[in-house]
Amino acid sequence: MIQQYEEKLLTLIDQMVETASDDELFAGGYLRGHISLSAAHCELEGTSSIEVMDAKVVESMADAQSELNPADQLIVKEMWQQLQLQAR
């Protein structure tokens, strides 16, 4: 279940490449790492809950918050919310 959800999220990111703005491309690339890392953690823990994976992505982004300025943080958070809605 987690693997399919991860694949769907990454596919959504890939599909927007042709029409995405520079900000969206940045956010998509940034989120790919957090999504894959969180999916791997879920699989190692034997967790199949999408809600748990979503929480792990948010936690991972919060842990790396210092990497981004506030404007970029907002762009990434908004894209994450959009991806979650589209993937479900």
Biopython code that builds the backbone (N, CA, C, O; Angstrom):
import numpy as np
from Bio.PDB.StructureBuilder import StructureBuilder

atoms = [
    (1, "MET", "N", (0.815, -1.189, 0.000)),
    (1, "MET", "CA", (0.000, 0.000, 0.000)),
    (1, "MET", "C", (0.866, 1.264, 0.000)),
    (1, "MET", "O", (0.604, 2.201, -0.754)),
    (2, "ILE", "N", (1.890, 1.282, 0.842)),
    (2, "ILE", "CA", (2.786, 2.435, 0.910)),
    (2, "ILE", "C", (3.523, 2.606, -0.408)),
    (2, "ILE", "O", (3.674, 3.723, -0.903)),
    (3, "GLN", "N", (3.982, 1.496, -0.976)),
    (3, "GLN", "CA", (4.732, 1.575, -2.235)),
    (3, "GLN", "C", (3.867, 2.159, -3.352)),
    (3, "GLN", "O", (4.339, 2.974, -4.144)),
    (4, "GLN", "N", (2.594, 1.739, -3.415)),
    (4, "GLN", "CA", (1.706, 2.264, -4.448)),
    (4, "GLN", "C", (1.452, 3.760, -4.237)),
    (4, "GLN", "O", (1.409, 4.532, -5.195)),
    (5, "TYR", "N", (1.287, 4.155, -2.983)),
    (5, "TYR", "CA", (1.059, 5.565, -2.662)),
    (5, "TYR", "C", (2.281, 6.400, -3.037)),
    (5, "TYR", "O", (2.153, 7.474, -3.625)),
    (6, "GLU", "N", (3.455, 5.900, -2.693)),
    (6, "GLU", "CA", (4.697, 6.593, -3.058)),
    (6, "GLU", "C", (4.793, 6.741, -4.578)),
    (6, "GLU", "O", (5.096, 7.821, -5.085)),
    (7, "GLU", "N", (4.534, 5.658, -5.294)),
    (7, "GLU", "CA", (4.604, 5.697, -6.756)),
    (7, "GLU", "C", (3.620, 6.701, -7.332)),
    (7, "GLU", "O", (3.944, 7.416, -8.280)),
    (8, "LYS", "N", (2.432, 6.760, -6.770)),
    (8, "LYS", "CA", (1.428, 7.702, -7.265)),
    (8, "LYS", "C", (1.884, 9.142, -7.030)),
    (8, "LYS", "O", (1.754, 9.988, -7.915)),
    (9, "LEU", "N", (2.420, 9.423, -5.833)),
    (9, "LEU", "CA", (2.913, 10.769, -5.533)),
    (9, "LEU", "C", (4.044, 11.163, -6.483)),
    (9, "LEU", "O", (4.051, 12.271, -7.018)),
    (10, "LEU", "N", (4.990, 10.264, -6.688)),
    (10, "LEU", "CA", (6.127, 10.562, -7.568)),
    (10, "LEU", "C", (5.688, 10.707, -9.025)),
    (10, "LEU", "O", (6.242, 11.521, -9.764)),
    (11, "THR", "N", (4.703, 9.925, -9.435)),
    (11, "THR", "CA", (4.167, 10.050, -10.791)),
    (11, "THR", "C", (3.495, 11.407, -10.977)),
    (11, "THR", "O", (3.650, 12.042, -12.019)),
    (12, "LEU", "N", (2.754, 11.847, -9.973)),
    (12, "LEU", "CA", (2.121, 13.167, -10.052)),
    (12, "LEU", "C", (3.173, 14.265, -10.206)),
    (12, "LEU", "O", (2.983, 15.210, -10.972)),
    (13, "ILE", "N", (4.270, 14.140, -9.482)),
    (13, "ILE", "CA", (5.367, 15.112, -9.602)),
    (13, "ILE", "C", (5.943, 15.062, -11.013)),
    (13, "ILE", "O", (6.166, 16.102, -11.634)),
    (14, "ASP", "N", (6.184, 13.858, -11.516)),
    (14, "ASP", "CA", (6.744, 13.705, -12.861)),
    (14, "ASP", "C", (5.824, 14.279, -13.937)),
    (14, "ASP", "O", (6.296, 14.866, -14.911)),
    (15, "GLN", "N", (4.522, 14.111, -13.764)),
    (15, "GLN", "CA", (3.563, 14.572, -14.767)),
    (15, "GLN", "C", (3.493, 16.089, -14.870)),
    (15, "GLN", "O", (3.115, 16.619, -15.915)),
    (16, "MET", "N", (3.848, 16.787, -13.815)),
    (16, "MET", "CA", (3.749, 18.244, -13.858)),
    (16, "MET", "C", (4.990, 18.918, -14.432)),
    (16, "MET", "O", (5.012, 20.140, -14.584)),
    (17, "VAL", "N", (6.013, 18.149, -14.750)),
    (17, "VAL", "CA", (7.286, 18.722, -15.196)),
    (17, "VAL", "C", (7.120, 19.617, -16.428)),
    (17, "VAL", "O", (7.725, 20.686, -16.502)),
    (18, "GLU", "N", (6.319, 19.191, -17.377)),
    (18, "GLU", "CA", (6.204, 19.944, -18.630)),
    (18, "GLU", "C", (5.511, 21.295, -18.459)),
    (18, "GLU", "O", (5.772, 22.224, -19.224)),
    (19, "THR", "N", (4.637, 21.413, -17.470)),
    (19, "THR", "CA", (3.850, 22.650, -17.319)),
    (19, "THR", "C", (4.154, 23.404, -16.032)),
    (19, "THR", "O", (3.590, 24.472, -15.795)),
    (20, "ALA", "N", (5.024, 22.871, -15.211)),
    (20, "ALA", "CA", (5.277, 23.456, -13.892)),
    (20, "ALA", "C", (6.108, 24.733, -13.976)),
    (20, "ALA", "O", (6.938, 24.911, -14.867)),
    (21, "SER", "N", (5.852, 25.606, -13.018)),
    (21, "SER", "CA", (6.681, 26.807, -12.872)),
    (21, "SER", "C", (8.011, 26.412, -12.227)),
    (21, "SER", "O", (8.167, 25.285, -11.758)),
    (22, "ASP", "N", (8.951, 27.325, -12.207)),
    (22, "ASP", "CA", (10.233, 27.049, -11.551)),
    (22, "ASP", "C", (10.026, 26.695, -10.079)),
    (22, "ASP", "O", (10.674, 25.786, -9.562)),
    (23, "ASP", "N", (9.130, 27.408, -9.409)),
    (23, "ASP", "CA", (8.845, 27.125, -8.000)),
    (23, "ASP", "C", (8.265, 25.723, -7.820)),
    (23, "ASP", "O", (8.629, 25.008, -6.886)),
    (24, "GLU", "N", (7.365, 25.338, -8.716)),
    (24, "GLU", "CA", (6.762, 24.010, -8.631)),
    (24, "GLU", "C", (7.786, 22.918, -8.914)),
    (24, "GLU", "O", (7.768, 21.867, -8.273)),
    (25, "LEU", "N", (8.674, 23.163, -9.869)),
    (25, "LEU", "CA", (9.734, 22.186, -10.148)),
    (25, "LEU", "C", (10.645, 22.018, -8.936)),
    (25, "LEU", "O", (11.021, 20.901, -8.581)),
    (26, "PHE", "N", (10.995, 23.136, -8.306)),
    (26, "PHE", "CA", (11.814, 23.083, -7.104)),
    (26, "PHE", "C", (11.113, 22.296, -6.012)),
    (26, "PHE", "O", (11.704, 21.397, -5.412)),
    (27, "ALA", "N", (9.860, 22.628, -5.753)),
    (27, "ALA", "CA", (9.110, 21.965, -4.679)),
    (27, "ALA", "C", (8.954, 20.476, -4.959)),
    (27, "ALA", "O", (9.080, 19.656, -4.050)),
    (28, "GLY", "N", (8.682, 20.126, -6.205)),
    (28, "GLY", "CA", (8.546, 18.714, -6.562)),
    (28, "GLY", "C", (9.837, 17.947, -6.339)),
    (28, "GLY", "O", (9.829, 16.850, -5.781)),
    (29, "GLY", "N", (10.941, 18.528, -6.774)),
    (29, "GLY", "CA", (12.240, 17.879, -6.559)),
    (29, "GLY", "C", (12.567, 17.740, -5.084)),
    (29, "GLY", "O", (13.087, 16.715, -4.642)),
    (30, "TYR", "N", (12.261, 18.771, -4.336)),
    (30, "TYR", "CA", (12.526, 18.748, -2.897)),
    (30, "TYR", "C", (11.667, 17.683, -2.213)),
    (30, "TYR", "O", (12.152, 16.949, -1.352)),
    (31, "LEU", "N", (10.414, 17.602, -2.592)),
    (31, "LEU", "CA", (9.501, 16.647, -1.961)),
    (31, "LEU", "C", (9.829, 15.199, -2.300)),
    (31, "LEU", "O", (9.586, 14.305, -1.490)),
    (32, "ARG", "N", (10.377, 14.959, -3.486)),
    (32, "ARG", "CA", (10.703, 13.574, -3.882)),
    (32, "ARG", "C", (11.542, 12.874, -2.817)),
    (32, "ARG", "O", (11.264, 11.734, -2.445)),
    (33, "GLY", "N", (12.566, 13.564, -2.334)),
    (33, "GLY", "CA", (13.432, 12.961, -1.322)),
    (33, "GLY", "C", (12.696, 12.660, -0.032)),
    (33, "GLY", "O", (12.879, 11.595, 0.558)),
    (34, "HIS", "N", (11.871, 13.586, 0.408)),
    (34, "HIS", "CA", (11.128, 13.392, 1.654)),
    (34, "HIS", "C", (10.089, 12.268, 1.512)),
    (34, "HIS", "O", (9.871, 11.491, 2.441)),
    (35, "ILE", "N", (9.465, 12.198, 0.352)),
    (35, "ILE", "CA", (8.468, 11.152, 0.109)),
    (35, "ILE", "C", (9.134, 9.777, 0.101)),
    (35, "ILE", "O", (8.658, 8.851, 0.758)),
    (36, "SER", "N", (10.228, 9.646, -0.635)),
    (36, "SER", "CA", (10.915, 8.351, -0.725)),
    (36, "SER", "C", (11.492, 7.924, 0.613)),
    (36, "SER", "O", (11.408, 6.753, 0.985)),
    (37, "LEU", "N", (12.074, 8.865, 1.334)),
    (37, "LEU", "CA", (12.626, 8.555, 2.654)),
    (37, "LEU", "C", (11.528, 8.102, 3.605)),
    (37, "LEU", "O", (11.706, 7.129, 4.338)),
    (38, "SER", "N", (10.413, 8.786, 3.602)),
    (38, "SER", "CA", (9.309, 8.438, 4.495)),
    (38, "SER", "C", (8.706, 7.084, 4.136)),
    (38, "SER", "O", (8.353, 6.305, 5.021)),
    (39, "ALA", "N", (8.586, 6.802, 2.837)),
    (39, "ALA", "CA", (8.072, 5.502, 2.407)),
    (39, "ALA", "C", (9.012, 4.384, 2.853)),
    (39, "ALA", "O", (8.563, 3.331, 3.303)),
    (40, "ALA", "N", (10.310, 4.617, 2.727)),
    (40, "ALA", "CA", (11.288, 3.605, 3.155)),
    (40, "ALA", "C", (11.185, 3.361, 4.660)),
    (40, "ALA", "O", (11.255, 2.216, 5.107)),
    (41, "HIS", "N", (11.022, 4.417, 5.439)),
    (41, "HIS", "CA", (10.871, 4.259, 6.893)),
    (41, "HIS", "C", (9.622, 3.445, 7.220)),
    (41, "HIS", "O", (9.656, 2.571, 8.086)),
    (42, "CYS", "N", (8.532, 3.731, 6.531)),
    (42, "CYS", "CA", (7.289, 2.990, 6.763)),
    (42, "CYS", "C", (7.462, 1.512, 6.446)),
    (42, "CYS", "O", (7.011, 0.649, 7.199)),
    (43, "GLU", "N", (8.108, 1.231, 5.343)),
    (43, "GLU", "CA", (8.298, -0.167, 4.964)),
    (43, "GLU", "C", (9.205, -0.892, 5.949)),
    (43, "GLU", "O", (8.957, -2.052, 6.276)),
    (44, "LEU", "N", (10.250, -0.224, 6.426)),
    (44, "LEU", "CA", (11.128, -0.836, 7.427)),
    (44, "LEU", "C", (10.378, -1.127, 8.729)),
    (44, "LEU", "O", (10.638, -2.127, 9.399)),
    (45, "GLU", "N", (9.453, -0.246, 9.071)),
    (45, "GLU", "CA", (8.677, -0.401, 10.302)),
    (45, "GLU", "C", (7.473, -1.320, 10.115)),
    (45, "GLU", "O", (6.795, -1.658, 11.086)),
    (46, "GLY", "N", (7.205, -1.723, 8.880)),
    (46, "GLY", "CA", (6.054, -2.573, 8.608)),
    (46, "GLY", "C", (4.732, -1.819, 8.668)),
    (46, "GLY", "O", (3.679, -2.418, 8.884)),
    (47, "THR", "N", (4.787, -0.525, 8.480)),
    (47, "THR", "CA", (3.591, 0.310, 8.521)),
    (47, "THR", "C", (2.983, 0.400, 7.130)),
    (47, "THR", "O", (3.689, 0.650, 6.154)),
    (48, "SER", "N", (1.682, 0.197, 7.040)),
    (48, "SER", "CA", (1.016, 0.306, 5.745)),
    (48, "SER", "C", (0.004, 1.447, 5.716)),
    (48, "SER", "O", (-0.771, 1.566, 4.767)),
    (49, "SER", "N", (0.009, 2.272, 6.735)),
    (49, "SER", "CA", (-0.943, 3.366, 6.848)),
    (49, "SER", "C", (-0.464, 4.592, 6.064)),
    (49, "SER", "O", (0.638, 5.096, 6.278)),
    (50, "ILE", "N", (-1.313, 5.049, 5.162)),
    (50, "ILE", "CA", (-1.002, 6.246, 4.390)),
    (50, "ILE", "C", (-0.923, 7.454, 5.317)),
    (50, "ILE", "O", (-0.098, 8.344, 5.111)),
    (51, "GLU", "N", (-1.772, 7.488, 6.326)),
    (51, "GLU", "CA", (-1.755, 8.604, 7.274)),
    (51, "GLU", "C", (-0.425, 8.681, 8.011)),
    (51, "GLU", "O", (0.095, 9.770, 8.255)),
    (52, "VAL", "N", (0.123, 7.526, 8.364)),
    (52, "VAL", "CA", (1.425, 7.491, 9.036)),
    (52, "VAL", "C", (2.505, 7.998, 8.089)),
    (52, "VAL", "O", (3.382, 8.763, 8.490)),
    (53, "MET", "N", (2.437, 7.568, 6.831)),
    (53, "MET", "CA", (3.432, 8.040, 5.872)),
    (53, "MET", "C", (3.321, 9.550, 5.681)),
    (53, "MET", "O", (4.333, 10.250, 5.650)),
    (54, "ASP", "N", (2.104, 10.048, 5.553)),
    (54, "ASP", "CA", (1.916, 11.498, 5.414)),
    (54, "ASP", "C", (2.532, 12.236, 6.599)),
    (54, "ASP", "O", (3.190, 13.262, 6.426)),
    (55, "ALA", "N", (2.317, 11.713, 7.794)),
    (55, "ALA", "CA", (2.877, 12.332, 9.001)),
    (55, "ALA", "C", (4.403, 12.296, 8.965)),
    (55, "ALA", "O", (5.060, 13.244, 9.397)),
    (56, "LYS", "N", (4.960, 11.213, 8.456)),
    (56, "LYS", "CA", (6.419, 11.109, 8.359)),
    (56, "LYS", "C", (6.989, 12.119, 7.365)),
    (56, "LYS", "O", (8.068, 12.667, 7.590)),
    (57, "VAL", "N", (6.280, 12.365, 6.277)),
    (57, "VAL", "CA", (6.731, 13.363, 5.306)),
    (57, "VAL", "C", (6.743, 14.745, 5.963)),
    (57, "VAL", "O", (7.705, 15.500, 5.824)),
    (58, "VAL", "N", (5.670, 15.061, 6.675)),
    (58, "VAL", "CA", (5.584, 16.353, 7.369)),
    (58, "VAL", "C", (6.697, 16.473, 8.405)),
    (58, "VAL", "O", (7.327, 17.523, 8.531)),
    (59, "GLU", "N", (6.934, 15.398, 9.142)),
    (59, "GLU", "CA", (8.001, 15.395, 10.155)),
    (59, "GLU", "C", (9.375, 15.567, 9.504)),
    (59, "GLU", "O", (10.220, 16.303, 10.013)),
    (60, "SER", "N", (9.589, 14.892, 8.392)),
    (60, "SER", "CA", (10.860, 14.998, 7.678)),
    (60, "SER", "C", (11.088, 16.422, 7.186)),
    (60, "SER", "O", (12.196, 16.950, 7.284)),
    (61, "MET", "N", (10.038, 17.040, 6.659)),
    (61, "MET", "CA", (10.161, 18.420, 6.194)),
    (61, "MET", "C", (10.412, 19.368, 7.368)),
    (61, "MET", "O", (11.181, 20.321, 7.247)),
    (62, "ALA", "N", (9.770, 19.108, 8.487)),
    (62, "ALA", "CA", (9.979, 19.958, 9.673)),
    (62, "ALA", "C", (11.414, 19.836, 10.169)),
    (62, "ALA", "O", (12.024, 20.827, 10.570)),
    (63, "ASP", "N", (11.953, 18.619, 10.142)),
    (63, "ASP", "CA", (13.338, 18.408, 10.578)),
    (63, "ASP", "C", (14.333, 19.149, 9.687)),
    (63, "ASP", "O", (15.406, 19.546, 10.143)),
    (64, "ALA", "N", (13.975, 19.334, 8.419)),
    (64, "ALA", "CA", (14.870, 19.986, 7.454)),
    (64, "ALA", "C", (14.476, 21.439, 7.203)),
    (64, "ALA", "O", (14.936, 22.050, 6.239)),
    (65, "GLN", "N", (13.652, 21.974, 8.040)),
    (65, "GLN", "CA", (13.101, 23.315, 7.852)),
    (65, "GLN", "C", (14.175, 24.379, 7.644)),
    (65, "GLN", "O", (13.962, 25.335, 6.898)),
    (66, "SER", "N", (15.308, 24.224, 8.285)),
    (66, "SER", "CA", (16.367, 25.230, 8.180)),
    (66, "SER", "C", (16.992, 25.266, 6.782)),
    (66, "SER", "O", (17.714, 26.207, 6.454)),
    (67, "GLU", "N", (16.720, 24.249, 5.958)),
    (67, "GLU", "CA", (17.266, 24.222, 4.596)),
    (67, "GLU", "C", (16.599, 25.248, 3.674)),
    (67, "GLU", "O", (17.178, 25.658, 2.669)),
    (68, "LEU", "N", (15.384, 25.653, 4.024)),
    (68, "LEU", "CA", (14.604, 26.515, 3.147)),
    (68, "LEU", "C", (14.266, 27.843, 3.807)),
    (68, "LEU", "O", (14.113, 27.923, 5.026)),
    (69, "ASN", "N", (14.154, 28.876, 2.993)),
    (69, "ASN", "CA", (13.668, 30.145, 3.525)),
    (69, "ASN", "C", (12.147, 30.043, 3.671)),
    (69, "ASN", "O", (11.535, 29.136, 3.107)),
    (70, "PRO", "N", (11.533, 30.960, 4.420)),
    (70, "PRO", "CA", (10.081, 30.864, 4.662)),
    (70, "PRO", "C", (9.225, 30.821, 3.391)),
    (70, "PRO", "O", (8.224, 30.104, 3.356)),
    (71, "ALA", "N", (9.590, 31.559, 2.367)),
    (71, "ALA", "CA", (8.808, 31.547, 1.122)),
    (71, "ALA", "C", (8.864, 30.167, 0.460)),
    (71, "ALA", "O", (7.846, 29.663, -0.015)),
    (72, "ASP", "N", (10.049, 29.560, 0.429)),
    (72, "ASP", "CA", (10.189, 28.228, -0.161)),
    (72, "ASP", "C", (9.459, 27.178, 0.680)),
    (72, "ASP", "O", (8.872, 26.243, 0.135)),
    (73, "GLN", "N", (9.494, 27.330, 2.000)),
    (73, "GLN", "CA", (8.765, 26.411, 2.874)),
    (73, "GLN", "C", (7.279, 26.414, 2.529)),
    (73, "GLN", "O", (6.642, 25.362, 2.476)),
    (74, "LEU", "N", (6.738, 27.601, 2.296)),
    (74, "LEU", "CA", (5.324, 27.722, 1.958)),
    (74, "LEU", "C", (5.008, 27.054, 0.622)),
    (74, "LEU", "O", (3.993, 26.369, 0.496)),
    (75, "ILE", "N", (5.862, 27.247, -0.362)),
    (75, "ILE", "CA", (5.670, 26.626, -1.675)),
    (75, "ILE", "C", (5.669, 25.102, -1.545)),
    (75, "ILE", "O", (4.825, 24.425, -2.133)),
    (76, "VAL", "N", (6.610, 24.572, -0.780)),
    (76, "VAL", "CA", (6.720, 23.121, -0.605)),
    (76, "VAL", "C", (5.501, 22.580, 0.148)),
    (76, "VAL", "O", (4.945, 21.550, -0.233)),
    (77, "LYS", "N", (5.090, 23.256, 1.196)),
    (77, "LYS", "CA", (3.925, 22.796, 1.971)),
    (77, "LYS", "C", (2.662, 22.800, 1.118)),
    (77, "LYS", "O", (1.854, 21.875, 1.195)),
    (78, "GLU", "N", (2.492, 23.839, 0.309)),
    (78, "GLU", "CA", (1.312, 23.907, -0.556)),
    (78, "GLU", "C", (1.317, 22.779, -1.586)),
    (78, "GLU", "O", (0.279, 22.175, -1.857)),
    (79, "MET", "N", (2.484, 22.501, -2.155)),
    (79, "MET", "CA", (2.553, 21.407, -3.122)),
    (79, "MET", "C", (2.286, 20.074, -2.440)),
    (79, "MET", "O", (1.608, 19.217, -3.009)),
    (80, "TRP", "N", (2.800, 19.886, -1.245)),
    (80, "TRP", "CA", (2.564, 18.641, -0.517)),
    (80, "TRP", "C", (1.069, 18.451, -0.293)),
    (80, "TRP", "O", (0.564, 17.340, -0.459)),
    (81, "GLN", "N", (0.359, 19.493, 0.073)),
    (81, "GLN", "CA", (-1.084, 19.403, 0.284)),
    (81, "GLN", "C", (-1.805, 19.039, -1.025)),
    (81, "GLN", "O", (-2.725, 18.221, -1.022)),
    (82, "GLN", "N", (-1.391, 19.640, -2.123)),
    (82, "GLN", "CA", (-1.986, 19.336, -3.428)),
    (82, "GLN", "C", (-1.748, 17.879, -3.817)),
    (82, "GLN", "O", (-2.657, 17.196, -4.287)),
    (83, "LEU", "N", (-0.535, 17.420, -3.618)),
    (83, "LEU", "CA", (-0.195, 16.040, -3.969)),
    (83, "LEU", "C", (-1.009, 15.047, -3.152)),
    (83, "LEU", "O", (-1.492, 14.050, -3.689)),
    (84, "GLN", "N", (-1.162, 15.308, -1.869)),
    (84, "GLN", "CA", (-1.944, 14.414, -1.014)),
    (84, "GLN", "C", (-3.375, 14.302, -1.531)),
    (84, "GLN", "O", (-3.924, 13.204, -1.616)),
    (85, "LEU", "N", (-3.969, 15.426, -1.873)),
    (85, "LEU", "CA", (-5.351, 15.421, -2.378)),
    (85, "LEU", "C", (-5.462, 14.652, -3.681)),
    (85, "LEU", "O", (-6.403, 13.882, -3.873)),
    (86, "GLN", "N", (-4.514, 14.854, -4.571)),
    (86, "GLN", "CA", (-4.562, 14.202, -5.875)),
    (86, "GLN", "C", (-4.280, 12.710, -5.778)),
    (86, "GLN", "O", (-4.808, 11.933, -6.574)),
    (87, "ALA", "N", (-3.462, 12.297, -4.824)),
    (87, "ALA", "CA", (-3.046, 10.898, -4.740)),
    (87, "ALA", "C", (-4.086, 10.006, -4.068)),
    (87, "ALA", "O", (-4.025, 8.782, -4.183)),
    (88, "ARG", "N", (-5.020, 10.605, -3.382)),
    (88, "ARG", "CA", (-6.003, 9.772, -2.655)),
    (88, "ARG", "C", (-7.203, 9.438, -3.461)),
    (88, "ARG", "O", (-8.101, 8.750, -2.975)),
]
sb = StructureBuilder()
sb.init_structure("model")
sb.init_model(0)
sb.init_chain("A")
sb.init_seg("    ")
for serial, (resi, resn, name, xyz) in enumerate(atoms, 1):
    if name == "N":
        sb.init_residue(resn, " ", resi, " ")
    sb.init_atom(name, np.array(xyz, "f"), 0.0, 1.0, " ", f" {name:<3s}", serial, name[0])
structure = sb.get_structure()
